[in-house]
């Protein structure tokens, strides 16, 4: 639930904000007391393995040549503290887990090369997985009079909106024999990935062109009716995710559930939010006008009251983005502000957020528009993070393993002046970690301008029932941390804090309790040499003190075969057996522990 400072009134864009200082306060209490000497100057990194529950990313699985596994992008998932990934679609086409990749010959199910390695890497590095089971399969679902007995999936192709070619994968299973075939694929997948993958989503954006020739809630509901028991029978611990709707059509969701008659078997209801798609629209507008009369909040309310639905049904915003640099009136600074705002707005409302997407697959129809990390364009920017990447990892590090705590009260006596000057709502939320530590997030939820333009606004703030003794101020976009002091004679009043259109946070100086692990090595390669096999890799940050080499022969267990200095970036394996497939992976280490693994390589 929102704090009492959040207005339900739609806020208007601020096209010009004067440079004013509210409340006639001319300084900020950033002077540290002698007790605050241990405050870090930057948010310390927190890896996925150190997080129990957190935020998500949509991730295309590695695919040559546009998303090679041995470039520095994949390992950043674990270094950034990403806790959940949603896989199953490759931009607007199918990915290695989709039906057309798994059943390429009628009745024969196989895992494409690399898929198990990618999934195992995610699991081994503490990342939880949701797999979408997409889409149709031309062997069964093509409208053609002649159905093929085998297919070859097309890696990366154009937008599915709409795609009505004869053998398109976007013809869904609607007839009884087609649904039965999809259920066989579902059971095989759930069984194959049992104990590695728990969450299974049916379809993606079934309410738009991913369902040809046009969306049909009754058809989706009938497929869902067969899907739910198939998942639960194949793995009693598995969870069913209602496929993420592109719209917030309450009627579509209700009609689907009416046709399904399986509400009690749905564990997660998913939807997607792109407020003002293609334009600069602030993320909080998802509930205040961006979708007209419908909104995520209204859709969630309908689902909670739908007959038979679990009282503890989860809600996932499993595709979200706002303010992309390529969108009208936006740039990288806008995206860097908007994405953490959307993540925390969802988090405060009990919704798990997944960003679309981690790295752009530039052979799809989206080019390099999306992606917290640039895709391959054969430019100097290839695989470099955008400004939003660091803002997201800071959000991951700070707010993972927290829950909204309505008992934390945030009061701002200048809230009316702030709204008058900026035409933006002041939003403030209190969260509490699993260990009971409080962290408060606040920001002005209005329209951000390109160029990182915003006046220096300051305001007093009162934070009650937090338990924060030695407050620090955290800029979530930049990651900077500064000590604060409570106003003299109080334990909950701050005389003056900066108020911005980006997320600021306040926590105790001892909030950063986690050990700092090194970043994972990347770009591991293996080539034959005259002495055996030569490994090379790239090292990154995190103050590592050493590098560990692990080897696996065939299906045997992993063995540690070498420990090298932190500066090492190559290794010659002279004892590798010549008659078997040999696998390698590398990780960094320091006194606090070990990094995530590098990519895996294998060689005969």
Secondary structure, 3 states (H helix, E strand, C coil): CCCCCCCCCCCCCCCCCCCCCHHHCCCCCCCCCHHHCCCCCECCCCCHHHCCCCCEEECCCCECCCECCCCCCCCHHHHCCCCEEEECEECCEECCCCHHHHCCECCECCCCCCHHHHHHHHHHCCCEEEEEECCCCHHHHCCCCCCCCECCCCCCCCCCCCCCCCCCCCECCCCHHHHHHHHHHHHHHHHHCCCCCCEEEECCCCCCCCCECCCCHHHHHHHHHHHHHHHHHHCCCCEEEEEEECCCCHHHHHHHHHHHCCHHHCCEEEEEECCCCCECCCHHHHHCCCCCCCCHHHHHHHHHCCCCCCCCCEEEEEEECCCCCCCECCCHHHHHHHHHHHHHHHHHCCEEEEECCCECCCCCCCCCCCCCECCCCCCCCCCCECHHHHHHHHHHHHHCCEEECCCCEEECCCHHHHHHHHCCEEEEEEEEECCCCEEEEEEEECCCECCCECCCEEEEEEEECCCCCCEEEEECCCCEEEECCCCCCCCCEEEEEEECCCCEEEEECCCCCCCCCCCCCEEEEEEEECCEEEEEEECCCCCCCEEEEEEEECCCCCEEEEEEECCCCEEEECCCCCCCCEEEEEEEEECCEECCCCCCEEEC
